[in-house]
Amino acid sequence: KTVEKKIRIKILFRFYIHLIIENIKKITLLSEYINLLTIKVKSEKVDQKISVFKI
């Protein structure tokens, strides 16, 4: 029984590690997307300010 229990614990551990790694990957992608959106919004604000000066 103890060997079986150790095997179950190892399987669970690997499963949770896999989930954690997948979540980290998703968070990284989301962070990159947010950074791109932020850059886009900043550039649009700069464009608006420049257009105000041109008028």
N, C-alpha and C positions, 0 to 999 in steps of 0.2 A: 504493500500500500504506500509506503513512503516513497518508493521509486516512482510509482504512478503519480503521486502528488507532486513530486519534483518536476516530472515531465509536464504536468498541467501548468505548474507555475512558470516554467520556461516558455511554454507556448503562449500563455497570457502575457508574459513580459514582452515577448517579441511582437505580439499583436499590438500592445499599447505603445511600444517604441515606434512601430510602423505608423500608427495613428498620429503620434506626436510629430513625426517627420513629415507626414502628409499635411498636417495643419501648418507647420512651419513654412512649407512650400506655398501653401495657399495664402498665408499672411504676407509672404514675400511678394507674391504676384499682386496682391491687393495694394500693398505699399507702393510698388512701382507704378501701378495705375493711378493712385492718388497723387503721387509726385508728378506724373505727366499731366494730370488735370490741373494741378496747382500751377505748373509752368504755363499751361495754356491760358488760364485765367489771368495770370500776371502779365503775359504778353498782350492779351486783349486790353487790359487796363492801360498798359503803356501806349498801345495804339490809340485808345480813346483820348489819352492826354495829349498825344502828338496831334491828333486831328483838331482838338480844341485850340491849340496854338496856331494851326494853319488857317483857321477861320478869321 
